[in-house]
Amino acid sequence: MKYSALALLRGALSAHRNWVPAWRSPEPKPAYDVVIVGGGGHGLAAAYYLAKNHGVHNVALLERGWIGGGNTGRNTTIVRSNYLFPESARLYDFALKCYEGLSRELNFNIMLSQRGIVLLAHSRHDLDSMARWANAMRMNGIDAQILTREEVAARAPLLDMSPDARFPVLGGFTQRRAGTARHDAVAWGYARAADALGVDIIQNCEVTGFLTGAGGRVVGVETSRGRIRAERIGIAAAGHSSVLAKLAGFRLPVVSYALQAMVTEPLKPALDTVVTSPGTGAYVSQSDKGEIVIGASLDLFPSYAQRGSFAVLQGVIAATLALFPSFSRLRLLRQWAGIVDVVHDSSPIIGPTPIPGLYINCGWGTGGFKAIPAGGWTLAHVLATGRNHELAEPFQLERFITGRLIDEAAAAGIAH
């Protein structure tokens, strides 16, 4: 069913009783051309682009829980491409350009709001660093604009700009094309579009092992719903990538951490941009429902707990209230954590693994949501053709042997 104003009117005339499910819930078949493990944004996007770009429709997407129940539904919804190195800039800006046309392509409103992002400078050193960062973005062909103190105040009037502020704001820079998108809508839109192209989306199906054949090539997966054979298998499981890699018999340079986020009770529109303070570890925006969305830094110990520690929660709230004193009257509504897969150079891994026939998309760390279209596009390309997409070529596992690292830790926005 094509969603439209006319379809909505027809639904209203029947009391909305005749809508078809957004996607099917089929039983798994014994074999597929491709199996993708992980039903988050990257896995769903890969399944969709396999069918759309490469004509590979006999695809199964396996999710241990429910669609979008992992990191895709547990983040601060920010999309941006303000990265430092040319390799990263090309990858993330490709994703942002895809986001700009995704609602129309998927026939599903992802609620993209390009309200811009403002990064705050609290010292002369911050100003120098941000000038370098913004100039690098311009050289990479990405929009960036240095902001004076007065321009920052005009973009976010609720910031504490007083002379005796705990974190004085001296200026900053902005990427105006950045913004937010509705995380659930991105997952649902890709799921619906992939299903329409013939992809089997199989929820509540945990992968418990891998089947191997001649030469150690992977030929299928063991799941909680039986064996499923496939010619090629892709892993897009974010914080649990290293767990699946261990099941397959190899080790990833990935450590999983909890990354916290929280929202307050809703209020009337008060903040029409995303504000990031690298010096304090806080980033703040306002959702379409009116909630103030607050992001935090990593809990710096490995964990699979989706709740985070009180110390980080306390620290980021203190920093947020120092920046926005008027928020002190708000009540906290929800708090959670996503499990992020952090690699030593804070850049992703996209491509083949040491196991023939097995491919992986992981290592996005704190930048996974904003990269969903690019991650899915490039994983689909290597699964379909056996060759790395040019955007993914610099992000291979072999870089940890050759030493050609792409250290984007600072461009995470917060020094995770």
LUMLO-866333 format. One record per residue (C-alpha): z negated, x, y negated. Coordinates in steps of 0.02 Angstrom, whole numbers, padded with zeros to 5 digits, always signed. Layout:
N
ZXY/...
//
This chain:
416
+00000+00000+00000/+00048+00067-00171/-00093+00050-00296/-00039-00026-00462/-00090-00155-00591/+00016-00282-00497/-00072-00243-00332/-00240-00263-00420/-00186-00433-00485/-00128-00487-00312/-00295-00429-00241/-00389-00531-00370/-00294-00689-00322/-00356-00668-00142/-00535-00621-00191/-00494-00442-00139/-00500-00488+00046/-00331-00415+00096/-00344-00230+00049/-00298-00114+00192/-00411+00036+00231/-00369+00191+00130/-00342+00288+00291/-00346+00257+00478/-00483+00310+00601/-00379+00358+00754/-00438+00427+00919/-00391+00612+00938/-00234+00648+01038/-00235+00785+01172/-00122+00900+01071/-00053+00926+00895/+00062+01050+00809/-00079+01099+00689/-00267+01067+00688/-00366+01092+00527/-00554+01110+00542/-00646+01044+00389/-00625+00877+00301/-00666+00934+00124/-00545+00953-00020/-00458+01111+00042/-00434+01045+00219/-00369+00877+00158/-00252+00960+00034/-00186+01077+00169/-00151+00930+00284/-00062+00836+00145/+00046+00984+00092/+00089+01024+00273/+00166+00853+00288/+00239+00840+00113/+00303+01017+00083/+00344+01073+00260/+00378+00915+00359/+00238+00952+00485/+00168+00778+00520/+00088+00802+00691/-00075+00864+00614/-00258+00828+00653/-00394+00854+00525/-00566+00869+00607/-00725+00836+00509/-00899+00855+00581/-00971+00722+00465/-00875+00613+00344/-00731+00648+00226/-00790+00737+00068/-00970+00746+00130/-00985+00934+00108/-00959+01039-00048/-00820+00925-00112/-00952+00792-00143/-01088+00913-00197/-01026+01004-00353/-01018+00987-00542/-00833+00930-00543/-00773+01063-00667/-00590+01118-00663/-00533+01271-00760/-00429+01429-00745/-00519+01550-00862/-00512+01699-00744/-00495+01882-00788/-00375+01965-00664/-00190+01917-00654/-00202+01875-00468/-00344+01752-00496/-00269+01682-00654/-00106+01637-00565/-00199+01554-00421/-00321+01449-00522/-00195+01401-00656/-00077+01341-00519/-00221+01230-00459/-00254+01165-00635/-00070+01123-00660/-00073+01028-00495/-00227+00933-00553/-00136+00882-00712/-00009+00782-00610/-00114+00740-00457/-00158+00559-00500/+00025+00513-00511/+00074+00614-00358/-00061+00541-00245/-00054+00365-00321/-00243+00380-00342/-00340+00402-00504/-00437+00565-00489/-00512+00533-00662/-00456+00700-00734/-00533+00724-00906/-00467+00879-00996/-00609+00886-01119/-00611+01076-01124/-00745+01203-01083/-00847+01304-01208/-00931+01466-01157/-01076+01518-01267/-01111+01692-01333/-01295+01729-01366/-01279+01912-01419/-01156+02037-01494/-01126+02101-01318/-01079+01924-01263/-00956+01912-01408/-00871+02075-01357/-00863+02022-01175/-00790+01852-01218/-00660+01927-01334/-00602+02036-01189/-00604+01888-01071/-00506+01773-01188/-00378+01909-01226/-00353+01940-01040/-00321+01754-01016/-00191+01754-01154/-00104+01904-01075/-00101+01806-00912/-00016+01660-01001/-00169+01546-01002/-00235+01456-01155/-00394+01528-01233/-00468+01520-01408/-00611+01618-01484/-00737+01505-01572/-00848+01545-01720/-01028+01485-01726/-00977+01339-01836/-00835+01289-01720/-00954+01288-01572/-01074+01177-01670/-00932+01056-01709/-00882+01046-01524/-01061+01017-01462/-01170+00950-01603/-01324+00928-01492/-01341+01116-01464/-01491+01198-01546/-01406+01299-01684/-01565+01334-01783/-01603+01514-01837/-01758+01522-01727/-01675+01450-01570/-01734+01530-01408/-01552+01566-01364/-01460+01587-01530/-01276+01539-01523/-01166+01668-01610/-00998+01599-01554/-00899+01585-01394/-00728+01539-01329/-00642+01387-01256/-00506+01338-01134/-00447+01169-01196/-00351+01121-01036/-00509+01134-00932/-00620+00985-00898/-00684+00879-00754/-00615+00772-00613/-00700+00645-00501/-00744+00740-00342/-00743+00591-00224/-00577+00531-00294/-00495+00699-00260/-00550+00692-00077/-00504+00509-00055/-00337+00530-00141/-00285+00675-00029/-00351+00585+00126/-00254+00427+00087/-00094+00522+00048/-00107+00632+00204/-00139+00481+00314/+00014+00394+00242/+00118+00543+00298/+00055+00532+00477/-00094+00650+00478/-00236+00598+00594/-00403+00609+00502/-00540+00617+00634/-00718+00604+00569/-00880+00635+00666/-00789+00767+00769/-00881+00934+00775/-00790+01091+00832/-00900+01181+00959/-00781+01317+01018/-00603+01384+01025/-00482+01388+01171/-00386+01550+01196/-00233+01593+01299/-00126+01745+01335/-00157+01893+01220/-00312+01812+01148/-00209+01685+01051/-00302+01527+01002/-00225+01374+01084/-00348+01236+01042/-00525+01184+01002/-00674+01117+01098/-00749+00970+01004/-00886+00841+01025/-00745+00720+01066/-00657+00828+01195/-00527+00967+01198/-00384+00964+01074/-00240+01087+01095/-00135+01152+00951/-00005+01285+00913/-00094+01339+00754/-00269+01309+00689/-00333+01321+00511/-00515+01334+00457/-00568+01264+00287/-00756+01243+00309/-00828+01327+00153/-01009+01379+00182/-00992+01360+00371/-00837+01470+00384/-00937+01616+00454/-01012+01502+00589/-00839+01450+00648/-00775+01629+00638/-00917+01683+00752/-00867+01548+00877/-00690+01617+00873/-00751+01794+00903/-00736+01884+00736/-00845+01919+00586/-00813+01871+00405/-00877+01964+00249/-00956+01800+00193/-01136+01754+00151/-01186+01572+00127/-01301+01523-00017/-01362+01360-00091/-01293+01316-00262/-01392+01182-00353/-01338+01040-00465/-01424+00886-00536/-01394+00734-00646/-01502+00639-00769/-01512+00454-00801/-01357+00391-00893/-01346+00378-01082/-01214+00337-01210/-01076+00468-01241/-01157+00621-01317/-01064+00773-01250/-00873+00772-01246/-00846+00947-01178/-00913+01060-01040/-01039+01187-01106/-01074+01345-01008/-01206+01474-01052/-01176+01631-00947/-01331+01711-01021/-01450+01574-00964/-01368+01519-00801/-01344+01338-00856/-01186+01233-00872/-01187+01055-00936/-01067+00909-00951/-01075+00719-00960/-01001+00613-00822/-00896+00457-00847/-01049+00355-00796/-01150+00436-00937/-01257+00552-00831/-01290+00728-00895/-01229+00843-00757/-01320+01011-00748/-01267+01158-00641/-01373+01307-00592/-01359+01482-00522/-01369+01528-00338/-01527+01534-00235/-01513+01719-00196/-01559+01708-00013/-01445+01649+00129/-01470+01466+00171/-01388+01311+00244/-01514+01192+00164/-01430+01068+00048/-01575+01055-00073/-01607+01224-00157/-01768+01304-00217/-01889+01241-00348/-01887+01407-00443/-01701+01395-00482/-01717+01210-00523/-01859+01246-00645/-01765+01391-00725/-01604+01298-00758/-01693+01145-00828/-01792+01258-00947/-01630+01342-01003/-01542+01175-01027/-01684+01106-01133/-01685+01264-01238/-01500+01236-01274/-01512+01046-01293/-01690+01002-01348/-01649+00816-01362/-01620+00808-01174/-01806+00832-01145/-01830+00644-01152/-01711+00612-01006/-01771+00579-00829/-01693+00676-00685/-01601+00556-00570/-01539+00663-00425/-01541+00845-00369/-01444+00927-00228/-01363+01089-00171/-01196+01137-00096/-01175+01279+00029/-01054+01406-00046/-00967+01548+00044/-00985+01703-00063/-00878+01857-00031/-00922+02030-00097/-00788+02026-00233/-00810+01840-00273/-00629+01802-00229/-00561+01694-00087/-00486+01737+00081/-00326+01642+00125/-00219+01688+00274/-00219+01749+00454/-00374+01807+00546/-00390+01941+00681/-00365+01802+00810/-00178+01761+00834/-00138+01581+00788/-00297+01558+00687/-00292+01551+00496/-00429+01531+00368/-00463+01473+00191/-00637+01526+00133/-00736+01633+00012/-00713+01523-00141/-00898+01537-00179/-00937+01434-00333/-00753+01400-00375/-00696+01295-00228/-00678+01124-00310/-00569+01184-00453/-00454+01274-00329/-00425+01131-00206/-00238+01106-00239/-00201+01293-00232/-00309+01321-00079/-00226+01178+00014/-00050+01227-00041/-00067+01409+00013/-00155+01370+00179/-00020+01243+00220/+00114+01373+00183/+00045+01504+00302/+00010+01374+00437/+00188+01309+00428/+00284+01472+00408/+00169+01609+00474/+00196+01702+00309/+00075+01715+00163/+00117+01621+00005/+00146+01740-00141/-00006+01669-00231/-00115+01709-00079/-00044+01881-00042/-00181+01976-00140/-00320+01876-00053/-00304+01938+00126/-00444+02000+00238/-00365+02172+00242/-00418+02205+00062/-00591+02247+00127/-00511+02391+00223/-00389+02450+00089/-00514+02429-00053/-00396+02323-00161/-00536+02205-00213/-00521+02075-00351/-00696+02070-00425/-00708+01904-00517/-00899+01888-00515/-00911+01870-00704/-00771+01741-00712/-00877+01623-00609/-00943+01576-00782/-01120+01611-00723/-01164+01784-00657/-01194+01723-00479/
//
